[in-house]
C-alpha cells in the first residue's frame, strides 16, 4: 500500500532518484527516461479518456492506465528475474495477449485499410492517435534502456502492442463517426 503524506521529499534535488530496490540512479539514466515516457503516455491516455467520455472503451483504457503504472514499476525494478512476485510488479505475456484479443475484437468490425490514415477525426480518436505516438516514443526509450540494463521483454512487447491497440481504437472511434481520415498523397502540391 502506498501512503504519501508529503509530495516533496528533497531526495531528488541532486539529480538522483531511487529505484524499487533502493539503489539510486541519475534522473537522466536511460531507465528513468523510459519511465518518464511511460508516464507521459499514461497521461495522454487519460486525456483520451476525458475526450471519449464513458463507455466500454474508456473502461479498457482505465485498465491500461493501471497496467502502465505497473509497467513503470517494472522498469524501475532492477534485475533479470522478470517473474511477478509479492515484491516485484512485472508485466506478463498474458497482459500482451489480452491487448491482442482486444485489438482483434475491435478490428473485426472495421473494413481493411486501403490507405494510410491521418491522426484526426473525432476529438476522442485524435487523442488516441496522440497517445499512440507517445506510446511509440515510450517504447523506443524502453528499447534504448534495454541496451544498458535488463528490461523485461514482456514490458517491451506490451508497449509495442499498446501502440497497435491505440491505433485500432482510434479507427474504431472514427468508424462510429463516419470513417477514417485518409491520407491523400501529394494533395497539397
VENGI-V445976 format. One record per residue. N is the residue number from 1. RES is the residue in three letters. SS is DSSP state (A for helix, B for strand, O for the rest). PHI is phi as a letter, one per 30 degrees, with the letter a starting at -180 (NA if undefined). OMEGA is omega in whole degrees, 0 to 359 (999 if undefined). Layout:
BEGIN
n=<N:N>
res=<RES:RES>
ss=<SS:SS>
phi=<PHI:PHI>
omega=<OMEGA:OMEGA>
END
This chain:
BEGIN
n=<1:2:3:4:5:6:7:8:9:10:11:12:13:14:15:16:17:18:19:20:21:22:23:24:25:26:27:28:29:30:31:32:33:34:35:36:37:38:39:40:41:42:43:44:45:46:47:48:49:50:51:52:53:54:55:56:57:58:59:60:61:62:63:64:65:66:67:68:69:70:71:72:73:74:75:76:77:78:79:80:81:82:83:84:85:86:87:88:89:90:91:92:93:94:95:96:97:98:99:100:101:102:103:104:105:106:107:108:109:110:111:112:113:114:115:116:117:118:119:120:121:122:123:124:125:126:127:128:129:130:131:132:133:134:135:136:137:138:139:140:141:142:143:144:145:146:147:148:149:150:151:152:153:154:155:156:157:158:159:160:161:162:163:164:165:166:167:168:169:170:171:172:173:174:175:176:177:178:179:180:181:182:183:184:185:186:187:188:189>
res=<UNK:UNK:UNK:UNK:UNK:UNK:UNK:UNK:UNK:UNK:UNK:UNK:UNK:UNK:UNK:UNK:UNK:UNK:UNK:UNK:UNK:UNK:UNK:UNK:UNK:UNK:UNK:UNK:UNK:UNK:UNK:UNK:UNK:UNK:UNK:UNK:UNK:UNK:UNK:UNK:UNK:UNK:UNK:UNK:UNK:UNK:UNK:UNK:UNK:UNK:UNK:UNK:UNK:UNK:UNK:UNK:UNK:UNK:UNK:UNK:UNK:UNK:UNK:UNK:UNK:UNK:UNK:UNK:UNK:UNK:UNK:UNK:UNK:UNK:UNK:UNK:UNK:UNK:UNK:UNK:UNK:UNK:UNK:UNK:UNK:UNK:UNK:UNK:UNK:UNK:UNK:UNK:UNK:UNK:UNK:UNK:UNK:UNK:UNK:UNK:UNK:UNK:UNK:UNK:UNK:UNK:UNK:UNK:UNK:UNK:UNK:UNK:UNK:UNK:UNK:UNK:UNK:UNK:UNK:UNK:UNK:UNK:UNK:UNK:UNK:UNK:UNK:UNK:UNK:UNK:UNK:UNK:UNK:UNK:UNK:UNK:UNK:UNK:UNK:UNK:UNK:UNK:UNK:UNK:UNK:UNK:UNK:UNK:UNK:UNK:UNK:UNK:UNK:UNK:UNK:UNK:UNK:UNK:UNK:UNK:UNK:UNK:UNK:UNK:UNK:UNK:UNK:UNK:UNK:UNK:UNK:UNK:UNK:UNK:UNK:UNK:UNK:UNK:UNK:UNK:UNK:UNK:UNK:UNK:UNK:UNK:UNK:UNK:UNK>
ss=<O:O:O:O:O:O:O:O:O:O:O:O:O:O:O:B:B:B:O:O:O:O:O:B:B:B:O:O:O:A:A:A:A:A:A:A:A:A:A:A:A:A:A:A:A:A:A:A:A:A:A:A:O:O:O:A:A:A:A:A:A:A:A:A:A:A:A:A:A:A:A:A:A:A:A:O:O:O:O:O:O:O:O:O:O:O:O:O:O:O:O:O:A:A:A:A:A:A:A:A:A:A:A:A:A:A:A:A:O:O:O:O:O:O:O:O:B:O:O:O:O:O:A:A:A:A:A:A:A:A:A:A:A:A:A:A:A:A:A:A:A:A:A:A:A:A:O:O:O:O:O:O:A:A:A:A:A:A:A:A:A:A:A:A:A:A:A:A:A:A:A:A:A:A:A:A:O:O:O:O:O:B:O:O:O:O:O:O:O>
phi=<NA:c:b:c:d:b:d:c:b:i:d:c:d:c:i:c:b:c:c:e:d:j:d:c:b:d:d:c:d:e:d:d:d:d:d:d:d:d:d:d:d:d:d:d:d:d:d:d:e:d:d:d:i:d:l:e:d:d:d:d:d:d:d:d:e:d:e:d:d:d:d:d:d:e:d:d:c:d:k:c:c:c:d:d:a:d:c:b:d:b:d:c:e:d:d:d:d:d:e:d:d:d:d:d:d:d:d:e:d:c:d:d:d:c:a:d:c:c:d:a:j:d:e:d:d:d:d:d:d:d:e:e:d:d:d:d:d:d:d:d:d:d:d:d:d:d:d:c:b:d:b:e:e:d:d:d:d:d:d:d:d:d:d:d:e:d:d:d:d:d:d:e:d:d:d:d:c:j:j:d:c:d:d:c:e:i:d:c:d>
omega=<178:175:180:176:182:181:179:181:183:182:180:183:180:178:179:176:183:173:183:182:179:177:182:179:176:180:177:178:184:178:181:175:179:179:179:179:177:178:179:178:179:178:179:176:175:177:179:178:180:181:183:185:184:176:182:180:180:174:177:180:177:176:179:176:178:176:182:176:175:179:175:176:177:180:182:181:179:176:183:176:186:175:177:177:178:183:184:172:179:174:184:175:178:178:177:180:178:177:180:178:181:175:182:180:179:186:182:186:184:175:178:178:175:181:168:180:178:181:181:183:179:176:179:179:179:178:177:177:178:177:178:180:179:176:179:176:177:178:179:179:179:176:177:179:181:175:183:185:177:178:181:178:179:177:177:179:180:180:179:181:181:178:175:179:183:176:181:178:178:177:180:179:180:180:179:183:176:174:182:171:188:173:175:183:176:185:185:177:999>
END
